[in-house]
Amino acid sequence: MCGIVGAVGSRNIVPVLVEGLKRLEYRGYDSCGVAVLQDNQLRRTRSTQRVAELATQADQDGVNSTLGIAHTRWATHGVPAVHNAHPHFSHGPGADAAATKPGRIALVHNGIIENHEELRRELQAKGYVFLSQTDTEVIAHLVDHLYDGDLYAAVKAATLRLTGAYAIAVFCRDEPQRVVGARQGSPLIMGVGGVDASERFLASDAMALAGVTDQIVYLEEGDVVDLQPGRHWIEHIAPGATVHARVDLAERPVRTVTAHSGAVELGPYRHYMQKEIFEQPRAIADTLEGVHAITPSLFGDNAAEVFGKIDRVLILACGTSYYSGSAAKYWLESIAKIPTQIEVASEYRYRDSVPEPSTLVVTISQSGETADTIAALKHARSLGMEHTLTICNVATSAMVRECKLAYVTRAGVEIGVASTKAFTTQLAGLFLLTLTLAKLRGHLSPEQEADHLTAMRHLPAALQSVLALEPQVMAWADSFARKENALFLGRGLHYPIALEGSLKLKEISYIHAEAYPAGELKHGPLALVTSEMPVVVVAPNDVLLEKLKSNMQEVKARGGELYVCADGDTQIQAEPGIHVIRLPEHYGALSPILHVVPLQLLAYHTACAKGTDVDKPRNLAKSVTVE
């Protein structure tokens, strides 16, 4: 989940590296650092502060070079501390090597090396002394041990010894115009050109290079890339192979990728999360742009053929994406009449399951780089389930490349760690999938299709009306900020929305929150209900409304305080102990997309009232690229 940047340039590259880190900080912010080759010596600046402070520190330290690497960390191995911060150096073997010998290898890494303990013991036996608790330092010492005058050869040899996931960038004191990168299981792209055609860059995400270059090469799993002024080349190792093969650069074409730096500017908003909540009308409109009819071609050229071969759906996802998939299960079974199973991706590959080749495997991911979901997808394919589709926000991601079919949402860049607009656009894409499968299976009449399309086109305006309820939500937040626990209730299609609301609150406000199907209230959770545990109820006007009202009375009778997100026609009235926010309309099947918005705002304003770091909540990062 860390972010890495590397560069070989024709100018002082440190400001470019630091600016790139600022744009990657959503990936991790436990520590950060930059290393360069300056006056034929390795130099670095590391900090446990945010990247903005690193820029000042690097300037004060006089770090300046045309070649360097940088890193912002989400801690896996080793506590967030300066000695565990990247970049890591290797000074070679010897008990006092770090004190008496100049550093030779500098390296940054995103991922997890699963065999690091074995490698650590091997390298310690050769005299290497470890100064951190990280798995990354193992790679630096391994490259140093294998180095024999050719950094590219040393990195290739080192990758053959690594088990796990990695994207790395490394340079050597003895080769002053060379940075080498490699990827296996973690994202890595290359940028070509900058102030002149000779510059070359590495980064975890193209956004890191916004304003520097829009010429991007997407590296594949198993690639090792050699960057030098004015040139680069790539070698690739196939799964199970032992030798790298040169890649024709036509196979890794340079693409023009517009990653506007303006996309990450806050504008009038306090936080990115708030900005992204209010971007949802536009994000939904963009996601649905060009959708004039329900047709398989929305999902790919051969979607009709694939959809004709499937008789069930398996959804694989993690976190917020899992909750969007959970809502989609209700749609798929009620509207498309197709059996649907949803699995937590991080669990799926580690249990015995019963594969069915006629299954459509649907993965959901904001980044398209979620390690657990990619691994689950590969596992499903290994079981013979080759009909694959992804709902994803990044067209160039690994997930899109791995799946036969895709629906790319157009949420735009999402910086806040707590997902908002990505969630609602996922729901929009999944609803289109539902309608498509329903139509192909004979469960969607032309009149129903027209009605659903009309309702979807209305979503941006409906979202604007819900966002106008923000002042009422802020009043709730003042009360929530003083609580330590909260309970969220929903029924049917809106139970996943209760789960998502609960997740948002705990992610950014650190208030313990749980979600339950409202019918389960009396099967345990009711024991927790007091006046100090607010109960949030998602209350659309659907067939379960009267049952839900009974559940609310159960809470009220026990002294609980209810906060109800109700449709305009539910006849739920505010009274002592019952606070009501009334959405302007009843939205039918699309109700989850609207009802989640007040819960997003509640989490956001509660976190603001508590003074937490909304966009960068403790212990979390945006893109979960490690298992």
TABELFEN-V695117 format. One record per helix or strand of 2 or more residues. SS is the DSSP state (H for helix, E for strand). FROM is the first residue (numbers start at 1). LEN is the number of residues. If there is no record, write none. Layout:
<<SS FROM LEN> <SS FROM LEN>>
//
This chain:
<<E 3 6> <H 14 14> <E 31 8> <E 41 7> <H 51 10> <E 67 7> <H 82 3> <E 88 3> <H 97 4> <E 105 9> <H 116 10> <H 136 11> <H 151 9> <E 164 9> <E 175 11> <E 189 4> <E 200 4> <H 206 4> <E 215 4> <E 223 6> <E 231 6> <E 245 2> <H 249 4> <E 255 2> <H 261 4> <H 272 7> <H 280 8> <H 296 4> <H 303 5> <E 312 6> <H 319 16> <E 339 6> <H 345 4> <E 359 7> <H 371 12> <E 387 6> <H 398 5> <E 405 4> <H 421 20> <H 446 22> <H 470 11> <E 485 6> <H 492 18> <E 512 6> <H 518 6> <H 525 4> <E 533 7> <H 545 13> <E 562 5> <E 578 5> <H 588 23>>
//
